Amino acid sequence: MNKLHSFLTHKAKCAALALLVALTLLPAQAQNDFEIAKNVDIFVTILRELNAKYADEITPGDLTKTAIDAMLETLDPYTVYYTENEIEDVKMLTSGQYGGIGALIQQYDKDRVAISEIYEDCPAHKAGLLAGDIIQKIDGKSVAGKNSTDVSTAMRGQPGTTVTLEIFRPSKNKTLTFNIQREEVQLPTVPYYGMVDDNIGYIKLDQFTDKASKEVKDAFNELKTKGMKALIFDLRNNGGGLLQEAVKIMNIFVDQNTVIVTTKGKLEAQNNTFRTPAPVTDKEIPVVVIVNENSASASEIVSGAFQDLDRGVIIGKKSFGKGLVQNVVPLSFNSSMKLTVSKYYIPSGRCVQKIEYFSKDSTQSHAVIPDSLAVAYKTKNGRTVYDKGGIEPDVITPDVYASNVLTALILNHLVFDFCNQYHAEHTMIPPADQFRVDDELYQEFVDFLKNKNYEYTTETEEAMADLKEVAEFEKYYDRIEALYKQLEQVLKEQKTADLQTYKEEISELLASEIAVRYYYQKGRIMNELSVDPDIATAKEILKDSARYRSILHLK
């Protein structure tokens, strides 16, 4: 028996060795195919064993989704799996459309979700929902304790279907029920365009959907008829979208057959050069493009092309740094996957990718590429630019930070609640671009805050607490206690006056939040334009031809 066991063991080892040799001699692709088949079999076997023998009931679909999500998380954050139930999210990626009611929601507190904004002419608007409405039930099911993602998913669905919402309206102290038919909601690609000066036009682009280039071109041509001689193109907070739309938008400003972006991937099919396909619309008009830290992907293709081709001045903050291209791949059972397939390179040859997701060194995975490794490139006119993980503006505008008191008012929903109350009590306000918070209205807000809790700690208070701790440790506190308490009192008095110290900042936010309730997203943008420091900088540059030309090294 021992000899037989030894023989069988030896035979198994030989078979294993032969398999190993065979795999070694196989091409890499064949080895990968074998690895895929082996691990799929292991996964299916585990799932079947769990389903048959686990101590409690399992949901195979949920377990599979968890496993896929965990697998994809090891790659990059842009490769994402979508189940059949998430088809509306996939539609949003490419068209900016989804089946729903056209309302933004936010987490109001730990257990409640509120409607924060209504889209004009969408089902929620037509039904009479208002910002501030607290969602209590969806189709008869309580949403207490649900987060905003769960509530949003429940509100979406196929156009033509009906959703029943039970809401509590604080301004009326009433519970109301709405039966709303879902529609195909189209989020605004260009939420606003208009003239910001006698001859300076403005276009705000929110996303690169399949309609982006047409809407931008239509807005551009209309502004030209209104006397536009220069343009401010606002890409702030635009997370990107379709690469082809970025190319078409650049076609408005540069000659036909100009290289805008090149993609390079593992497959030959992903190596492409994208050129402007049509005759240029206007290659002379001065342009200032505004970006910030949330301008990503297609926004960086456009702003990067403007910079590399010396076609416009870039201002604002350094952009996000996403130089990866995704394709949406259909899968079985109506599921799909957004898959990273290549990197893109803008006209100078640089890639804007900030984080290295593809490092072969596992100890360096997901590392931010340091500026020390940045490579210099040249623009069309010979200016030096770098691949520092994003588009660095030609003119960096100052950072603007919310004061501690304003942050506290926002986090405690007090600005939100006051604006909802104001809307309930006033049927109309002046046009959005003219509406301002005057002294009387601001005093109403101050009175509204009485007996409201919005405690906050200033950096000075934190520094004072640290000082006291160190002084006590070093046994100095007894000698400075009187002076310390005097400083504490002064700080307390100054903090009490914060509502007046930061009145201008708070008033500007109140004005835009009130305007959006009457004039929707377009109204918010119109209201903010006149007090936006980036817009002011853009106008200054466009009005100073010598400065504009000097930045771009134009002759």
Sequence and secondary structure as in RCSB ss.txt:
>XXXX:A:sequence
MNKLHSFLTHKAKCAALALLVALTLLPAQAQNDFEIAKNVDIFVTILRELNAKYADEITPGDLTKTAIDAMLETL
DPYTVYYTENEIEDVKMLTSGQYGGIGALIQQYDKDRVAISEIYEDCPAHKAGLLAGDIIQKIDGKSVAGKNSTD
VSTAMRGQPGTTVTLEIFRPSKNKTLTFNIQREEVQLPTVPYYGMVDDNIGYIKLDQFTDKASKEVKDAFNELKT
KGMKALIFDLRNNGGGLLQEAVKIMNIFVDQNTVIVTTKGKLEAQNNTFRTPAPVTDKEIPVVVIVNENSASASE
IVSGAFQDLDRGVIIGKKSFGKGLVQNVVPLSFNSSMKLTVSKYYIPSGRCVQKIEYFSKDSTQSHAVIPDSLAV
AYKTKNGRTVYDKGGIEPDVITPDVYASNVLTALILNHLVFDFCNQYHAEHTMIPPADQFRVDDELYQEFVDFLK
NKNYEYTTETEEAMADLKEVAEFEKYYDRIEALYKQLEQVLKEQKTADLQTYKEEISELLASEIAVRYYYQKGRI
MNELSVDPDIATAKEILKDSARYRSILHLK
>XXXX:A:secstr
 HHHHHHHHHHHHHHHHHHHHHHHHS HHHHHHHHHHHHHHHHHHHHHHHHHH SS   HHHHHHHHHHHHHHTT
 TT EEE GGGHHHHHHHHHSEEEE  EEEEE SSS EEEEEE TTSHHHHHT  TT EEEEETTEE TT  HHH
HHHHH   TT EEEEEEEETTTTEEEEEEEE EEEE  SS EEEESSSSEEEEE   B TTHHHHHHHHHHHHHH
TT  EEEEE TT   B HHHHHHHHTTTS TT EEEEEEESSGGG EEEE  S  S SSS EEEEE TT  THHH
HHHHHHHHTT SEEEES      EEEEEEE GGG EEEEEEEEEE TTS     EE   S GGGTTEE  GGG  
EEE TTS EEE SSS   SEE       HHHHHHHHTTHHHHHHHHHHHH S  S TTT    HHHHHHHHHHHT
T       HHHHHHHHHHHHHHHTT HHHHHHHHHHHHHHHHHHHHTHHHHTHHHHHHHHHHHHHHHHHHHHHHH
HHHHTT HHHHHHHHHHH HHHHHHHTT  
